Amino acid sequence: MRLRCEVEVLSQLLPSCGLRGRGRAARALLSLGRPPGGAGTGGGGGVYLMVCTARDRGGARYKVQQNVERLFTRFVEQGKATVRLREPAVDLCLSKADVSSLKTFLSALRLAHQGSDAGVLPLSTLVPAKSSEVEKPKTKMIITSRRDYPLTKSFPYSLEHLQASYCKLARIDTRMFSLRKLRRLDLSHNHIKQLPATLGDLVCLQELDLHDNHLESFSGALCCSSLQESLQLLDLSQNQLRALPLEFCQLRGLVNVKLDDNELLRLPCRIGRLRRLRFLSAARNRLPFLPSDFRSLSLENLDLFGNPFEQPNPLVPNIQLKIPLTLLECAARATVNHRIPYGCHLLPSHLCEDLEVAKTCQCGSACLSSFIQITVTMNLHHVAHTVVLVDNMGGTEAPVLCYFCSLNCYSQFLDRHLQS
């Protein structure tokens, strides 16, 4: 029987010598069994406890029968226990063990100590441990060239941080999707064009760096995966993105988003739903204006430098009014204004999508396909503490879309605008 855990071997004589210092626990493999070839027959006299570590893969052996003075199991539910031996007088302090495996191992150890028939004990042959069994699991791997990329070996299952940059990858290696502990994935400076939906299987992923690739789109399916809650940093800079999907705003855990040096013509219309977003960079894109929902953001740092923002002119509206309102428009406005629940099980999917992107008038009412649209100037300091200059002239203002549900609402706005 074997148990993987961390072990600290303490001499019971230390206190009598006035010494209280403790060493450091080491990752170890504990085996309960007999040496190769068998040592004796019958009873538990030939049963040993062997502790193998990275420094001593051959292992230290301790006789078990009538040699276990006491088992300390008060913290066994935390994966901890202590085995006190008579000869030599040492304490084996176990920690970071699987609770179920630890309980089974201690039960077998107790039976061996009592001299139970070896035939009923789950014994192992005592052989040196493999290096993979006692070495600390690898949590970080950095690859910065094609020649260092592992083509024949699998990635360590324990990886939490993987960087594979400058490897000329045309797509994401499917072996990465099995790294369920991965928290940070850096695939920058490659040739990746598409992101598979299976990337969303990385349930612990917090940081995804894809800058300097060939991405032309960002999958909406990824935004509906487990990344909704886990993903905090997303770097899509230096790609070929022209737009982001509506579902992008479902990545509610995002804190830092980098979109610099793309070809973005617009930002997601519901970007204000990213309540945790604190850092947003979308410099050197092709944005003519910002969505109306941009006002709902609360940022620490904002960079929109180098975008060809158009000059706002409230007196030149884009009128899309339908008079009288269609029945569909009336029903849609009522659904949004009264917060009536809806879904694809009640309405056609295209209507649900339209309701999700309903505009909000200055009066607070909703409008769908019948509206008046203008652009107005907004000082970016209203949504961000620190603002990188929008242009070389020292400006911190940008045009933002503004909607009106009727001519009456628009005329009231003009009266206030002309009087100011």
C-alpha positions as a Markdown table, in Angstrom:
| # | Residue | x | y | z |
|---|---|---|---|---|
| 1 | Met | 0.0 | 0.0 | 0.0 |
| 2 | Arg | 1.2 | 3.5 | -0.9 |
| 3 | Leu | 0.4 | 7.0 | 0.2 |
| 4 | Arg | 1.6 | 10.3 | -1.4 |
| 5 | Cys | 1.9 | 13.2 | 1.0 |
| 6 | Glu | 4.5 | 15.5 | 2.7 |
| 7 | Val | 6.6 | 14.0 | 5.5 |
| 8 | Glu | 8.7 | 15.6 | 8.2 |
| 9 | Val | 10.8 | 13.2 | 10.4 |
| 10 | Leu | 11.4 | 14.6 | 13.9 |
| 11 | Ser | 13.6 | 13.0 | 16.6 |
| 12 | Gln | 11.8 | 12.6 | 19.9 |
| 13 | Leu | 15.1 | 13.3 | 21.6 |
| 14 | Leu | 15.2 | 17.0 | 20.4 |
| 15 | Pro | 13.2 | 18.4 | 23.4 |
| 16 | Ser | 15.5 | 16.6 | 25.9 |
| 17 | Cys | 18.5 | 18.2 | 24.3 |
| 18 | Gly | 16.9 | 21.6 | 24.5 |
| 19 | Leu | 16.3 | 21.8 | 20.8 |
| 20 | Arg | 13.0 | 22.8 | 19.4 |
| 21 | Gly | 13.8 | 23.6 | 15.8 |
| 22 | Arg | 11.8 | 21.9 | 13.1 |
| 23 | Gly | 12.8 | 21.1 | 9.6 |
| 24 | Arg | 10.8 | 21.4 | 6.4 |
| 25 | Ala | 8.4 | 18.8 | 5.2 |
| 26 | Ala | 9.3 | 17.0 | 2.0 |
| 27 | Arg | 7.2 | 15.5 | -0.6 |
| 28 | Ala | 7.3 | 11.7 | -0.1 |
| 29 | Leu | 5.9 | 8.4 | -1.0 |
| 30 | Leu | 5.1 | 6.1 | 2.0 |
| 31 | Ser | 4.9 | 2.4 | 1.3 |
| 32 | Leu | 3.7 | -0.4 | 3.6 |
| 33 | Gly | 5.0 | -3.8 | 2.7 |
| 34 | Arg | 7.9 | -6.2 | 2.5 |
| 35 | Pro | 11.3 | -6.0 | 0.9 |
| 36 | Pro | 11.7 | -7.7 | -2.5 |
| 37 | Gly | 11.9 | -11.5 | -2.1 |
| 38 | Gly | 9.9 | -11.4 | 1.2 |
| 39 | Ala | 11.3 | -11.2 | 4.7 |
| 40 | Gly | 9.8 | -14.0 | 6.7 |
| 41 | Thr | 6.4 | -15.6 | 6.4 |
| 42 | Gly | 3.2 | -15.2 | 8.3 |
| 43 | Gly | 2.4 | -12.5 | 10.9 |
| 44 | Gly | 3.4 | -8.9 | 10.5 |
| 45 | Gly | 7.0 | -9.1 | 11.7 |
| 46 | Gly | 8.4 | -8.7 | 8.2 |
| 47 | Val | 6.3 | -5.6 | 7.5 |
| 48 | Tyr | 8.1 | -2.3 | 7.1 |
| 49 | Leu | 7.1 | 1.3 | 6.6 |
| 50 | Met | 9.3 | 2.9 | 3.9 |
| 51 | Val | 9.6 | 6.7 | 3.4 |
| 52 | Cys | 11.0 | 7.8 | 0.0 |
| 53 | Thr | 11.8 | 11.4 | -0.9 |
| 54 | Ala | 13.4 | 13.2 | -3.8 |
| 55 | Arg | 16.8 | 13.2 | -1.9 |
| 56 | Asp | 16.5 | 9.6 | -0.8 |
| 57 | Arg | 14.5 | 7.7 | -3.4 |
| 58 | Gly | 15.9 | 4.4 | -2.0 |
| 59 | Gly | 13.9 | 5.1 | 1.1 |
| 60 | Ala | 14.3 | 4.8 | 4.9 |
| 61 | Arg | 12.7 | 1.7 | 6.4 |
| 62 | Tyr | 11.0 | 1.4 | 9.8 |
| 63 | Lys | 9.9 | -1.8 | 11.3 |
| 64 | Val | 6.1 | -1.8 | 12.1 |
| 65 | Gln | 5.1 | -4.8 | 14.3 |
| 66 | Gln | 4.9 | -3.7 | 18.0 |
| 67 | Asn | 6.9 | -0.6 | 17.0 |
| 68 | Val | 4.2 | 2.0 | 16.7 |
| 69 | Glu | 3.9 | 3.8 | 20.0 |
| 70 | Arg | 1.0 | 6.0 | 19.0 |
| 71 | Leu | -1.0 | 7.4 | 16.1 |
| 72 | Phe | -2.1 | 11.0 | 16.3 |
| 73 | Thr | -5.2 | 11.5 | 14.2 |
| 74 | Arg | -6.9 | 14.6 | 15.5 |
| 75 | Phe | -6.4 | 16.5 | 12.2 |
| 76 | Val | -6.9 | 13.5 | 9.9 |
| 77 | Glu | -9.8 | 15.3 | 8.2 |
| 78 | Gln | -7.3 | 17.9 | 7.1 |
| 79 | Gly | -5.0 | 15.3 | 5.6 |
| 80 | Lys | -2.6 | 15.4 | 8.6 |
| 81 | Ala | -1.5 | 12.7 | 11.1 |
| 82 | Thr | 1.6 | 11.8 | 13.1 |
| 83 | Val | 3.1 | 8.3 | 13.5 |
| 84 | Arg | 5.2 | 7.9 | 16.6 |
| 85 | Leu | 7.7 | 5.0 | 16.5 |
| 86 | Arg | 9.6 | 3.4 | 19.4 |
| 87 | Glu | 12.7 | 2.4 | 17.5 |
| 88 | Pro | 14.1 | 4.6 | 16.3 |
| 89 | Ala | 12.5 | 7.2 | 18.5 |
| 90 | Val | 11.1 | 9.5 | 15.7 |
| 91 | Asp | 7.8 | 11.1 | 14.8 |
| 92 | Leu | 6.7 | 10.9 | 11.2 |
| 93 | Cys | 4.5 | 14.0 | 10.6 |
| 94 | Leu | 2.3 | 13.5 | 7.6 |
| 95 | Ser | 0.5 | 16.4 | 5.8 |
| 96 | Lys | -1.2 | 17.3 | 2.5 |
| 97 | Ala | -2.5 | 13.7 | 2.1 |
| 98 | Asp | -5.7 | 12.7 | 0.5 |
| 99 | Val | -8.0 | 12.2 | 3.5 |
| 100 | Ser | -9.6 | 8.9 | 2.3 |
| 101 | Ser | -6.2 | 7.4 | 1.4 |
| 102 | Leu | -4.7 | 8.6 | 4.7 |
| 103 | Lys | -7.4 | 6.9 | 6.8 |
| 104 | Thr | -7.0 | 3.6 | 4.9 |
| 105 | Phe | -3.2 | 3.8 | 5.2 |
| 106 | Leu | -3.4 | 4.4 | 9.0 |
| 107 | Ser | -5.8 | 1.5 | 9.4 |
| 108 | Ala | -3.5 | -0.9 | 7.6 |
| 109 | Leu | -0.5 | 0.5 | 9.6 |
| 110 | Arg | -2.4 | -0.2 | 12.9 |
| 111 | Leu | -3.2 | -3.8 | 11.8 |
| 112 | Ala | 0.4 | -4.4 | 10.9 |
| 113 | His | 1.5 | -3.1 | 14.2 |
| 114 | Gln | -0.8 | -5.5 | 16.0 |
| 115 | Gly | 0.7 | -8.4 | 14.1 |
| 116 | Ser | -2.3 | -9.2 | 11.8 |
| 117 | Asp | -1.9 | -11.8 | 9.2 |
| 118 | Ala | 0.0 | -10.3 | 6.2 |
| 119 | Gly | -2.5 | -12.0 | 3.9 |
| 120 | Val | -5.3 | -9.6 | 5.0 |
| 121 | Leu | -3.1 | -6.5 | 4.7 |
| 122 | Pro | -2.8 | -4.5 | 1.4 |
| 123 | Leu | 1.0 | -4.7 | 1.3 |
| 124 | Ser | 3.3 | -3.4 | -1.4 |
| 125 | Thr | 6.8 | -4.5 | -2.5 |
| 126 | Leu | 9.3 | -2.1 | -1.1 |
| 127 | Val | 11.2 | -0.7 | -4.1 |
| 128 | Pro | 12.8 | 2.7 | -4.7 |
| 129 | Ala | 10.3 | 5.4 | -5.7 |
| 130 | Lys | 10.3 | 6.9 | -9.2 |
| 131 | Ser | 11.4 | 10.5 | -9.5 |
| 132 | Ser | 7.9 | 11.5 | -10.7 |
| 133 | Glu | 6.4 | 10.0 | -7.5 |
| 134 | Val | 8.4 | 12.1 | -5.0 |
| 135 | Glu | 9.3 | 15.3 | -6.9 |
| 136 | Lys | 7.2 | 18.4 | -6.4 |
| 137 | Pro | 4.5 | 18.7 | -9.1 |
| 138 | Lys | 5.6 | 21.1 | -11.8 |
| 139 | Thr | 3.2 | 24.2 | -11.8 |
| 140 | Lys | 5.0 | 26.5 | -14.3 |
| 141 | Met | 6.4 | 25.9 | -17.8 |
| 142 | Ile | 7.8 | 28.6 | -20.1 |
| 143 | Ile | 8.5 | 27.9 | -23.7 |
| 144 | Thr | 9.9 | 30.7 | -25.9 |
| 145 | Ser | 11.0 | 28.9 | -29.1 |
| 146 | Arg | 9.7 | 26.4 | -31.5 |
| 147 | Arg | 12.6 | 24.0 | -30.9 |
| 148 | Asp | 11.8 | 23.8 | -27.2 |
| 149 | Tyr | 8.1 | 23.0 | -27.7 |
| 150 | Pro | 7.3 | 19.4 | -26.5 |
| 151 | Leu | 6.0 | 17.5 | -29.5 |
| 152 | Thr | 6.4 | 13.9 | -28.1 |
| 153 | Lys | 5.9 | 14.5 | -24.4 |
| 154 | Ser | 2.7 | 15.6 | -22.7 |
| 155 | Phe | 2.4 | 18.7 | -20.6 |
| 156 | Pro | 2.6 | 18.0 | -16.8 |
| 157 | Tyr | -1.0 | 17.6 | -15.5 |
| 158 | Ser | -0.2 | 19.9 | -12.5 |
| 159 | Leu | 0.6 | 23.0 | -14.6 |
| 160 | Glu | -0.9 | 26.3 | -13.4 |
| 161 | His | 1.0 | 28.6 | -15.6 |
| 162 | Leu | 1.9 | 27.8 | -19.2 |
| 163 | Gln | 3.6 | 30.1 | -21.6 |
| 164 | Ala | 4.2 | 29.0 | -25.2 |
| 165 | Ser | 5.3 | 32.1 | -27.1 |
| 166 | Tyr | 7.2 | 32.5 | -30.4 |
| 167 | Cys | 6.4 | 28.8 | -31.2 |
| 168 | Lys | 4.7 | 29.5 | -34.6 |
| 169 | Leu | 1.5 | 27.8 | -33.4 |
| 170 | Ala | -1.2 | 28.0 | -36.0 |
| 171 | Arg | -3.8 | 26.7 | -33.5 |
| 172 | Ile | -4.1 | 25.9 | -29.8 |
| 173 | Asp | -2.6 | 22.5 | -28.9 |
| 174 | Thr | -5.5 | 20.2 | -27.9 |
| 175 | Arg | -3.3 | 18.7 | -25.1 |
| 176 | Met | -3.6 | 22.0 | -23.3 |
| 177 | Phe | -7.3 | 21.5 | -22.7 |
| 178 | Ser | -6.6 | 18.7 | -20.3 |
| 179 | Leu | -4.7 | 21.0 | -17.9 |
| 180 | Arg | -7.6 | 21.5 | -15.6 |
| 181 | Lys | -5.5 | 23.3 | -13.0 |
| 182 | Leu | -4.3 | 25.9 | -15.5 |
| 183 | Arg | -4.7 | 29.5 | -14.2 |
| 184 | Arg | -2.6 | 31.4 | -16.6 |
| 185 | Leu | -2.2 | 30.7 | -20.3 |
| 186 | Asp | 0.2 | 32.8 | -22.4 |
| 187 | Leu | 0.1 | 32.0 | -26.2 |
| 188 | Ser | 1.4 | 35.4 | -27.4 |
| 189 | His | 3.5 | 35.9 | -30.5 |
| 190 | Asn | 2.1 | 33.0 | -32.4 |
| 191 | His | 0.0 | 32.5 | -35.6 |
| 192 | Ile | -3.3 | 31.5 | -34.1 |
| 193 | Lys | -6.3 | 32.4 | -36.2 |
| 194 | Gln | -9.2 | 30.8 | -34.3 |
| 195 | Leu | -10.1 | 29.9 | -30.7 |
| 196 | Pro | -11.9 | 26.5 | -30.2 |
| 197 | Ala | -14.9 | 26.4 | -27.9 |
| 198 | Thr | -13.1 | 23.7 | -25.9 |
| 199 | Leu | -10.8 | 26.4 | -24.5 |
| 200 | Gly | -13.7 | 27.1 | -22.2 |
| 201 | Asp | -13.1 | 23.7 | -20.5 |
| 202 | Leu | -10.2 | 25.3 | -18.5 |
| 203 | Val | -12.4 | 26.0 | -15.5 |
| 204 | Cys | -9.7 | 27.6 | -13.4 |
| 205 | Leu | -8.3 | 29.9 | -16.2 |
| 206 | Gln | -7.9 | 33.5 | -14.9 |
| 207 | Glu | -5.4 | 35.0 | -17.4 |
| 208 | Leu | -5.4 | 34.5 | -21.1 |
| 209 | Asp | -2.8 | 36.2 | -23.2 |
| 210 | Leu | -3.2 | 36.0 | -27.0 |
| 211 | His | -1.6 | 39.2 | -28.1 |
| 212 | Asp | 0.3 | 39.3 | -31.4 |
| 213 | Asn | -1.6 | 36.5 | -33.2 |
| 214 | His | -3.8 | 36.4 | -36.3 |
| 215 | Leu | -7.2 | 36.3 | -34.6 |
| 216 | Glu | -10.0 | 37.7 | -36.7 |
| 217 | Ser | -12.9 | 36.8 | -34.3 |
| 218 | Phe | -13.5 | 35.9 | -30.7 |
| 219 | Ser | -15.8 | 33.0 | -30.2 |
| 220 | Gly | -19.2 | 33.8 | -28.6 |
| 221 | Ala | -19.3 | 30.2 | -27.3 |
| 222 | Leu | -16.2 | 30.9 | -25.1 |
| 223 | Cys | -18.1 | 33.8 | -23.5 |
| 224 | Cys | -20.9 | 31.3 | -22.4 |
| 225 | Ser | -18.5 | 28.8 | -20.9 |
| 226 | Ser | -16.9 | 28.5 | -17.5 |
| 227 | Leu | -14.7 | 31.5 | -18.4 |
| 228 | Gln | -17.7 | 33.7 | -17.5 |
| 229 | Glu | -16.7 | 33.5 | -13.9 |
| 230 | Ser | -13.0 | 32.6 | -13.9 |
| 231 | Leu | -11.4 | 34.8 | -16.5 |
| 232 | Gln | -10.0 | 38.1 | -15.1 |
| 233 | Leu | -7.4 | 39.2 | -17.6 |
| 234 | Leu | -7.8 | 39.0 | -21.4 |
| 235 | Asp | -5.1 | 40.3 | -23.8 |
| 236 | Leu | -6.3 | 40.4 | -27.4 |
| 237 | Ser | -4.0 | 43.2 | -28.6 |
| 238 | Gln | -2.1 | 43.1 | -31.9 |
| 239 | Asn | -4.6 | 40.9 | -33.7 |
| 240 | Gln | -7.0 | 41.5 | -36.6 |
| 241 | Leu | -10.3 | 41.8 | -34.7 |
| 242 | Arg | -13.0 | 44.0 | -36.3 |
| 243 | Ala | -15.7 | 43.4 | -33.7 |
| 244 | Leu | -16.4 | 41.5 | -30.5 |
| 245 | Pro | -19.5 | 39.3 | -30.0 |
| 246 | Leu | -22.5 | 40.5 | -28.0 |
| 247 | Glu | -21.8 | 37.6 | -25.6 |
| 248 | Phe | -18.5 | 39.1 | -24.7 |
| 249 | Cys | -20.2 | 41.1 | -21.9 |
| 250 | Gln | -21.1 | 37.8 | -20.2 |
| 251 | Leu | -17.5 | 37.5 | -19.1 |
| 252 | Arg | -18.5 | 39.0 | -15.8 |
| 253 | Gly | -15.2 | 38.3 | -14.0 |
| 254 | Leu | -13.1 | 40.5 | -16.3 |
| 255 | Val | -10.9 | 43.0 | -14.5 |
| 256 | Asn | -8.3 | 43.8 | -17.2 |
| 257 | Val | -9.0 | 43.9 | -21.0 |
| 258 | Lys | -6.4 | 44.8 | -23.6 |
| 259 | Leu | -7.6 | 45.4 | -27.2 |
| 260 | Asp | -4.9 | 47.6 | -28.6 |
| 261 | Asp | -3.7 | 47.5 | -32.2 |
| 262 | Asn | -6.7 | 45.7 | -33.8 |
| 263 | Glu | -9.2 | 46.9 | -36.4 |
| 264 | Leu | -12.2 | 47.3 | -34.0 |
| 265 | Leu | -15.1 | 49.3 | -35.5 |
| 266 | Arg | -17.1 | 49.2 | -32.3 |
| 267 | Leu | -17.1 | 48.0 | -28.7 |
| 268 | Pro | -19.8 | 45.6 | -27.4 |
| 269 | Cys | -23.1 | 47.6 | -26.9 |
| 270 | Arg | -23.6 | 46.1 | -23.4 |
| 271 | Ile | -20.0 | 46.7 | -22.2 |
| 272 | Gly | -21.4 | 48.4 | -19.1 |
| 273 | Arg | -22.4 | 45.0 | -17.7 |
| 274 | Leu | -18.7 | 44.3 | -17.0 |
| 275 | Arg | -19.1 | 45.6 | -13.4 |
| 276 | Arg | -15.6 | 44.3 | -12.3 |
| 277 | Leu | -13.7 | 45.9 | -15.2 |
| 278 | Arg | -11.1 | 48.3 | -14.0 |
| 279 | Phe | -8.5 | 48.4 | -16.8 |
| 280 | Leu | -9.5 | 48.9 | -20.4 |
| 281 | Ser | -7.1 | 49.6 | -23.3 |
| 282 | Ala | -8.3 | 49.8 | -26.9 |
| 283 | Ala | -5.7 | 52.2 | -28.4 |
| 284 | Arg | -5.0 | 52.4 | -32.1 |
| 285 | Asn | -8.2 | 50.8 | -33.4 |
| 286 | Arg | -10.9 | 52.3 | -35.8 |
| 287 | Leu | -13.5 | 53.3 | -33.3 |
| 288 | Pro | -15.7 | 56.2 | -34.5 |
| 289 | Phe | -17.6 | 56.5 | -31.2 |
| 290 | Leu | -18.3 | 54.6 | -28.0 |
| 291 | Pro | -21.5 | 52.7 | -27.2 |
| 292 | Ser | -24.1 | 54.4 | -24.9 |
| 293 | Asp | -23.6 | 51.8 | -22.2 |
| 294 | Phe | -20.0 | 52.9 | -21.9 |
| 295 | Arg | -21.2 | 55.5 | -19.3 |
| 296 | Ser | -21.9 | 52.6 | -16.9 |
| 297 | Leu | -18.3 | 51.7 | -16.5 |
| 298 | Ser | -16.2 | 52.5 | -13.5 |
| 299 | Leu | -12.5 | 52.2 | -14.4 |
| 300 | Glu | -9.2 | 52.9 | -12.9 |
| 301 | Asn | -7.3 | 53.2 | -16.1 |
| 302 | Leu | -8.6 | 53.9 | -19.7 |
| 303 | Asp | -6.6 | 54.1 | -22.9 |
| 304 | Leu | -8.3 | 55.0 | -26.2 |
| 305 | Phe | -5.4 | 56.8 | -27.9 |
| 306 | Gly | -5.2 | 56.8 | -31.7 |
| 307 | Asn | -8.8 | 56.1 | -32.6 |
| 308 | Pro | -10.5 | 58.1 | -35.4 |
| 309 | Phe | -13.3 | 59.4 | -33.3 |
| 310 | Glu | -15.8 | 61.4 | -35.3 |
| 311 | Gln | -16.8 | 65.0 | -34.3 |
| 312 | Pro | -20.1 | 64.9 | -32.3 |
| 313 | Asn | -23.0 | 66.9 | -33.8 |
| 314 | Pro | -26.3 | 66.6 | -31.8 |
| 315 | Leu | -28.0 | 68.7 | -34.5 |
| 316 | Val | -27.5 | 66.1 | -37.2 |
| 317 | Pro | -29.5 | 63.1 | -35.9 |
| 318 | Asn | -29.9 | 59.6 | -37.4 |
| 319 | Ile | -33.7 | 59.2 | -37.4 |
| 320 | Gln | -35.0 | 55.7 | -37.5 |
| 321 | Leu | -38.5 | 56.4 | -36.1 |
| 322 | Lys | -41.4 | 54.4 | -37.3 |
| 323 | Ile | -44.7 | 56.3 | -36.8 |
| 324 | Pro | -47.0 | 54.9 | -35.7 |
| 325 | Leu | -45.0 | 52.3 | -33.8 |
| 326 | Thr | -45.3 | 48.7 | -34.9 |
| 327 | Leu | -47.0 | 46.2 | -32.7 |
| 328 | Leu | -43.6 | 44.4 | -32.4 |
| 329 | Glu | -41.9 | 47.6 | -31.2 |
| 330 | Cys | -44.7 | 48.3 | -28.6 |
| 331 | Ala | -44.5 | 44.8 | -27.3 |
| 332 | Ala | -40.7 | 44.9 | -27.1 |
| 333 | Arg | -40.7 | 48.2 | -25.3 |
| 334 | Ala | -43.2 | 46.9 | -22.8 |
| 335 | Thr | -41.2 | 43.7 | -22.2 |
| 336 | Val | -38.0 | 45.7 | -21.4 |
| 337 | Asn | -39.6 | 48.5 | -19.5 |
| 338 | His | -41.7 | 46.2 | -17.2 |
| 339 | Arg | -38.9 | 43.7 | -16.9 |
| 340 | Ile | -41.1 | 40.9 | -18.1 |
| 341 | Pro | -39.1 | 37.6 | -18.2 |
| 342 | Tyr | -38.5 | 36.1 | -21.6 |
| 343 | Gly | -36.4 | 33.4 | -23.2 |
| 344 | Cys | -35.9 | 31.2 | -26.2 |
| 345 | His | -38.5 | 28.8 | -24.8 |
| 346 | Leu | -41.1 | 31.6 | -25.1 |
| 347 | Leu | -40.0 | 33.7 | -28.0 |
| 348 | Pro | -38.0 | 33.1 | -31.2 |
| 349 | Ser | -34.3 | 33.4 | -30.6 |
| 350 | His | -33.9 | 36.4 | -32.9 |
| 351 | Leu | -36.4 | 38.4 | -30.9 |
| 352 | Cys | -34.5 | 37.5 | -27.7 |
| 353 | Glu | -31.3 | 38.8 | -29.3 |
| 354 | Asp | -33.0 | 42.0 | -30.2 |
| 355 | Leu | -34.4 | 42.5 | -26.7 |
| 356 | Glu | -30.8 | 42.0 | -25.3 |
| 357 | Val | -29.6 | 45.0 | -27.3 |
| 358 | Ala | -32.5 | 47.3 | -26.7 |
| 359 | Lys | -31.5 | 51.0 | -26.6 |
| 360 | Thr | -32.2 | 53.2 | -23.6 |
| 361 | Cys | -33.7 | 56.6 | -24.1 |
| 362 | Gln | -32.6 | 59.6 | -22.1 |
| 363 | Cys | -36.1 | 59.4 | -20.4 |
| 364 | Gly | -35.2 | 55.9 | -19.2 |
| 365 | Ser | -37.6 | 54.0 | -21.6 |
| 366 | Ala | -36.5 | 51.3 | -24.0 |
| 367 | Cys | -36.5 | 51.4 | -27.8 |
| 368 | Leu | -35.7 | 48.7 | -30.2 |
| 369 | Ser | -35.8 | 49.5 | -33.9 |
| 370 | Ser | -37.6 | 52.8 | -33.7 |
| 371 | Phe | -35.3 | 55.6 | -32.3 |
| 372 | Ile | -33.3 | 58.7 | -32.9 |
| 373 | Gln | -29.5 | 58.4 | -32.6 |
| 374 | Ile | -26.9 | 61.1 | -32.1 |
| 375 | Thr | -23.4 | 61.3 | -30.8 |
| 376 | Val | -22.5 | 63.6 | -27.9 |
| 377 | Thr | -19.3 | 64.5 | -26.2 |
| 378 | Met | -18.3 | 62.7 | -23.0 |
| 379 | Asn | -15.4 | 63.5 | -20.8 |
| 380 | Leu | -13.7 | 60.1 | -20.1 |
| 381 | His | -12.9 | 61.1 | -16.6 |
| 382 | His | -16.5 | 60.4 | -15.8 |
| 383 | Val | -15.9 | 56.7 | -16.2 |
| 384 | Ala | -12.1 | 56.4 | -15.4 |
| 385 | His | -9.8 | 57.8 | -12.7 |
| 386 | Thr | -6.8 | 57.8 | -15.1 |
| 387 | Val | -7.3 | 58.5 | -18.8 |
| 388 | Val | -4.6 | 58.3 | -21.5 |
| 389 | Leu | -4.9 | 61.2 | -23.9 |
| 390 | Val | -7.3 | 60.5 | -26.7 |
| 391 | Asp | -5.2 | 62.4 | -29.2 |
| 392 | Asn | -2.0 | 64.5 | -29.5 |
| 393 | Met | -3.9 | 67.6 | -28.7 |
| 394 | Gly | -4.3 | 66.7 | -25.0 |
| 395 | Gly | -8.0 | 65.8 | -25.2 |
| 396 | Thr | -9.7 | 63.4 | -22.8 |
| 397 | Glu | -13.1 | 63.6 | -24.5 |
| 398 | Ala | -14.7 | 61.1 | -26.9 |
| 399 | Pro | -18.1 | 60.8 | -28.7 |
| 400 | Val | -20.7 | 58.5 | -27.2 |
| 401 | Leu | -23.9 | 57.3 | -28.8 |
| 402 | Cys | -27.2 | 58.7 | -27.4 |
| 403 | Tyr | -30.7 | 57.4 | -28.1 |
| 404 | Phe | -34.2 | 58.9 | -28.0 |
| 405 | Cys | -37.4 | 56.9 | -28.2 |
| 406 | Ser | -39.5 | 59.8 | -29.6 |
| 407 | Leu | -39.3 | 63.3 | -31.2 |
| 408 | Asn | -40.5 | 64.7 | -27.9 |
| 409 | Cys | -37.5 | 63.3 | -26.0 |
| 410 | Tyr | -35.1 | 64.5 | -28.6 |
| 411 | Ser | -36.6 | 68.1 | -28.7 |
| 412 | Gln | -36.3 | 68.3 | -24.9 |
| 413 | Phe | -32.7 | 67.3 | -25.1 |
| 414 | Leu | -32.1 | 70.0 | -27.8 |
| 415 | Asp | -33.7 | 72.6 | -25.7 |
| 416 | Arg | -31.3 | 71.8 | -22.8 |
| 417 | His | -28.3 | 71.5 | -25.1 |
| 418 | Leu | -28.9 | 74.9 | -26.8 |
| 419 | Gln | -29.5 | 76.6 | -23.5 |
| 420 | Ser | -26.2 | 75.4 | -22.0 |
